[in-house]
Amino acid sequence: MSMLESDKPQTDQKEAGWERRLLEQLALETLKEQKARRRWNIFFRFAFLTVALGAIYKFQNISAEDTPPPGPHTALVELTGSIEEDSTASAAEIIPALDRAFADDTAQAVILRINSPGGSPVQAGMINDEIVRLRDKYPAKKLYVVVEEICASGGYYVAAAADAIYVDKASVVGSIGVLMDGFGFSGLMSKLGVERRLMTAGENKGMMDPFLPQTEKQKTYTQNMLNEIHAQFIDAVRKGRGQRLKETPETFSGLFWVGSKAVDMGLADGFGTVESVARDVVKAEDIVDYTRQEGLPERVLKKFGASVGSGMASTMLKDKTFKLH
């Protein structure tokens, strides 16, 4: 075999290696270009979103400035759903709306429309206190509560601070009580032979743990705490309703009644809707809603955030480096 023939395979291998390196280089450059393109696409999308939101915000401000202030009207604030810290019926949402309504000189009175089964006694108490403060600060401006479907427990805690309460004959009103609920699994665990291993510093730190038995001392302590909150609730109702309240042994028992019975018991003052109270009681038929409304930019941001989150999750699931354990 000649030297020229023996060198031919090596030459072919070199040529093949050169082609492979070239293809790899081209592939790497293509990937880099795609990554750069994606980055610029994301940048331009964020830039467009920023400009669009800025334009929307400016347009809303201009529109608000161009809108003439309302004439004499009835201010409306909505309290709907469970009264919880992170809900639309929280003190952080309701109190600013009430403040704006009372501060507006063109608002002849304020109607608080309630449709709530109750919730946090803390949140309800904060709203009650603010209504009392605002009524003292603006003695000429009345606050009326209009009940729709239900005004119970924490909902009535709020309503009790009003100048008057109007209901429908079939509304559910009352439930002036406090509860704390949970489950106990200690008996079941004993039958199954399961041992609860809980370490605490403080003899009562594990109180209300569903996997441990409750002592009589703990039951008494918890009941006293509930009784104290109940007493605060009762005091707020008595102060708010005054001589109109016709107390019976069942008034503060946690029972609830239909609207017609609530009027007889002095828990409400009469029958009416938002429209009828504005027309016949306030004498200002025009109603302006002061409840905080979610603006268009906020809705866009929420929708955009949900889309981005979904896209990120999809990308992570496709990425080989992401593992589910």
C-alpha positions in Angstrom: 0.0 0.0 0.0 1.3 3.4 -0.9 1.8 6.2 1.5 -0.8 8.3 -0.4 -3.4 5.6 0.0 -2.7 5.2 3.8 -3.1 9.0 4.3 -6.5 9.1 2.6 -8.6 7.9 5.6 -6.9 10.5 7.8 -7.7 13.2 5.3 -11.3 12.1 5.2 -11.5 12.2 9.0 -10.1 15.7 9.1 -12.6 16.9 6.5 -15.4 15.3 8.4 -14.2 16.8 11.7 -14.0 20.2 10.1 -17.6 19.9 8.7 -18.8 18.8 12.1 -17.2 21.7 13.9 -18.7 24.1 11.4 -22.2 22.7 11.9 -21.8 22.9 15.6 -20.7 26.5 15.4 -23.6 27.3 13.1 -26.0 25.6 15.6 -24.6 27.6 18.5 -24.8 30.9 16.6 -28.4 30.1 15.7 -29.3 29.4 19.4 -27.6 32.6 20.5 -29.6 34.5 17.9 -32.9 32.9 19.0 -32.1 33.7 22.7 -31.3 37.3 21.8 -34.5 37.6 19.7 -36.6 36.3 22.7 -35.0 38.8 25.0 -35.8 41.7 22.7 -39.3 40.4 22.2 -39.8 40.4 26.0 -38.2 43.8 26.3 -40.5 45.3 23.6 -43.6 43.7 25.2 -42.8 45.2 28.6 -42.1 48.6 27.0 -45.4 48.5 25.1 -47.3 47.5 28.2 -45.7 50.3 30.2 -46.6 52.9 27.5 -50.1 51.5 27.2 -50.7 51.5 30.9 -49.3 55.1 31.2 -51.7 56.2 28.4 -54.7 54.5 30.0 -53.8 56.0 33.4 -53.5 59.5 31.9 -56.7 59.1 29.9 -58.6 58.1 33.1 -57.2 61.1 35.0 -58.2 63.4 32.1 -61.6 61.9 32.0 -62.0 62.3 35.8 -60.9 65.9 35.6 -63.4 66.6 32.8 -66.3 65.0 34.6 -68.2 67.6 36.5 -68.7 67.0 40.2 -72.1 65.4 41.0 -74.8 67.6 42.4 -76.8 66.7 45.5 -77.0 62.9 45.7 -77.1 59.9 47.9 -73.7 58.2 48.5 -73.6 54.4 48.3 -71.1 52.0 49.7 -71.3 48.3 49.1 -70.4 45.6 51.7 -70.8 42.2 50.1 -69.5 38.8 51.2 -67.5 37.6 54.1 -65.9 40.3 56.2 -62.3 39.1 56.1 -58.9 40.9 56.0 -58.2 40.1 52.3 -61.7 40.4 51.0 -63.6 43.3 49.3 -65.6 43.6 52.6 -62.5 44.2 54.7 -62.0 47.3 56.8 -59.2 48.4 54.5 -61.7 48.5 51.6 -64.9 49.7 53.3 -63.4 52.5 55.6 -61.8 54.6 52.8 -65.1 54.4 50.8 -67.1 55.6 53.9 -64.5 58.4 54.5 -64.9 59.7 50.9 -68.7 59.5 51.1 -68.9 61.4 54.3 -66.3 64.0 53.2 -68.2 64.9 50.0 -70.3 68.0 50.7 -72.7 67.1 47.8 -73.6 63.8 49.4 -76.8 64.3 51.3 -76.5 61.0 53.2 -74.7 57.7 53.0 -76.3 54.3 52.4 -74.3 51.2 53.3 -75.8 48.2 51.5 -74.9 45.0 53.3 -75.2 41.5 52.0 -72.9 39.5 54.4 -73.1 36.4 56.5 -70.5 37.8 58.9 -66.8 37.2 59.3 -64.0 38.5 61.4 -65.1 40.3 64.6 -61.9 42.4 64.4 -62.7 43.7 60.8 -66.4 44.2 61.7 -65.4 46.1 64.9 -63.1 48.4 63.0 -65.8 49.3 60.5 -68.3 49.8 63.4 -65.8 52.1 65.2 -65.2 54.2 62.0 -68.9 54.6 61.4 -69.3 55.9 65.0 -66.4 58.3 64.4 -67.8 59.6 61.1 -71.2 60.2 62.6 -69.7 62.2 65.4 -67.6 64.2 62.9 -70.4 64.8 60.4 -73.5 65.0 62.7 -75.7 66.5 59.9 -75.0 63.5 57.6 -77.0 60.3 58.2 -75.8 56.8 57.5 -78.5 54.2 56.6 -77.9 50.5 56.3 -80.0 48.7 53.6 -80.0 44.9 54.0 -80.6 42.7 51.0 -80.3 38.9 51.4 -78.5 38.6 54.7 -77.0 40.7 57.5 -75.8 38.3 60.1 -73.1 38.1 62.8 -70.3 40.5 61.8 -72.5 42.0 59.1 -75.0 43.1 61.9 -72.0 44.2 64.0 -71.4 46.8 61.3 -75.0 47.6 60.8 -75.7 48.3 64.4 -73.7 51.6 64.2 -76.0 53.1 61.6 -78.7 55.8 62.1 -81.3 53.4 60.8 -81.5 49.9 59.3 -83.8 49.0 56.5 -84.5 45.4 55.4 -86.7 43.3 53.1 -89.4 41.2 54.8 -87.5 38.0 53.9 -84.0 39.2 54.7 -82.0 37.2 57.3 -80.9 39.4 60.2 -79.3 38.7 63.6 -77.0 35.9 64.7 -75.5 38.0 67.5 -73.0 35.5 68.7 -69.4 34.3 68.4 -68.1 30.9 67.5 -64.8 29.0 67.2 -64.8 25.7 65.5 -62.4 22.8 64.8 -62.0 19.1 64.9 -60.5 16.6 67.4 -58.8 13.4 66.3 -57.1 12.3 69.5 -59.6 9.3 70.1 -59.1 8.1 66.5 -55.4 8.3 66.8 -55.4 6.2 69.9 -57.4 3.5 68.2 -55.0 3.5 65.3 -52.0 3.5 67.5 -50.7 6.8 66.2 -48.6 8.9 68.6 -48.6 12.7 68.3 -45.2 14.1 68.9 -45.5 17.8 69.5 -42.8 19.8 71.4 -43.7 23.2 72.8 -42.3 25.8 75.2 -45.3 26.9 77.3 -47.9 24.5 78.7 -50.7 26.0 76.6 -48.8 26.5 73.3 -50.4 23.4 71.8 -53.9 24.4 72.8 -56.5 23.7 70.1 -54.2 21.2 68.4 -56.7 18.8 66.8 -54.5 15.8 67.5 -54.3 16.4 71.2 -57.0 16.1 73.9 -58.4 19.4 75.2 -58.2 19.9 79.0 -61.0 21.5 81.0 -58.7 24.4 81.8 -58.2 25.0 78.1 -61.9 24.7 77.4 -62.7 27.2 80.1 -60.1 29.7 78.9 -61.4 29.5 75.3 -65.0 29.9 76.4 -64.1 33.0 78.5 -62.4 34.5 75.4 -65.5 33.9 73.3 -67.7 35.3 76.0 -65.6 38.5 76.1 -65.8 39.0 72.3 -69.6 38.3 72.6 -69.9 41.0 75.3 -68.2 43.5 72.9 -70.7 42.6 70.2 -73.6 43.0 72.6 -72.3 46.3 73.8 -72.0 47.6 70.2 -75.6 46.5 69.4 -77.0 48.1 72.6 -75.2 51.4 72.0 -76.2 51.5 68.3 -79.8 50.5 68.7 -80.5 52.2 72.0 -84.2 52.3 73.1 -85.3 50.9 69.8 -84.0 47.4 70.8 -86.6 45.2 72.4 -84.4 42.7 74.2 -85.6 39.2 74.9 -83.6 36.2 76.2 -83.0 35.1 72.6 -81.8 38.4 71.3 -78.2 37.7 71.9 -78.4 33.9 71.7 -77.0 33.6 68.2 -80.4 33.1 66.6 -81.4 34.9 63.4 -84.7 36.1 62.1 -86.4 37.2 58.9 -86.6 40.9 58.2 -90.3 41.3 59.3 -89.5 39.8 62.7 -86.3 41.8 63.0 -88.4 45.0 62.7 -90.7 43.8 65.5 -87.7 43.1 67.7 -86.1 46.5 67.1 -83.1 45.0 65.2 -84.2 47.0 62.2 -86.3 50.1 61.6 -88.4 49.4 58.5 -88.5 48.0 55.0 -86.8 49.5 52.1 -84.3 49.3 49.2 -81.4 51.5 48.3 -83.6 53.3 45.7 -86.6 53.7 48.1 -84.4 55.0 50.9 -82.6 57.4 48.6 -85.9 58.7 47.2 -88.2 58.7 50.3 -85.8 59.1 53.3 -82.8 61.0 52.0 -84.8 62.9 49.3 -81.9 62.6 46.8 -82.8 60.1 44.1 -79.4 60.3 42.3 -77.1 57.6 43.7 -73.3 57.7 43.4 -71.3 54.6 44.3 -68.3 55.3 46.4 -67.2 51.7 46.7 -63.7 51.1 45.5 -63.8 49.9 42.0 -60.9 48.0 40.4 -59.6 50.2 37.6 -58.7 49.1 34.1 -54.9 49.3 34.6 -55.3 46.9 37.6 -57.4 44.5 35.6 -54.8 44.6 32.8 -51.9 44.0 35.2 -53.7 41.1 36.9 -54.4 39.5 33.5 -50.9 40.1 32.3 -49.5 38.8 35.5 -51.6 35.6 35.2 -50.4 35.2 31.6 -46.7 35.7 32.5 -47.0 33.3 35.4 -48.6 30.7 33.2 -45.9 31.2 30.6 -43.1 30.8 33.2 -44.7 27.7 34.6 -44.9 26.2 31.1 -41.3 27.1 30.4 -40.1 25.5 33.6 -42.0 22.3 33.0 -40.4 22.0 29.6 -36.9 22.8 30.9 -34.9 19.6 31.5 -33.2 21.1 34.5 -36.6 21.5 36.3 -37.5 18.4 38.4 -40.6 17.5 40.3 -39.9 15.7 43.6 
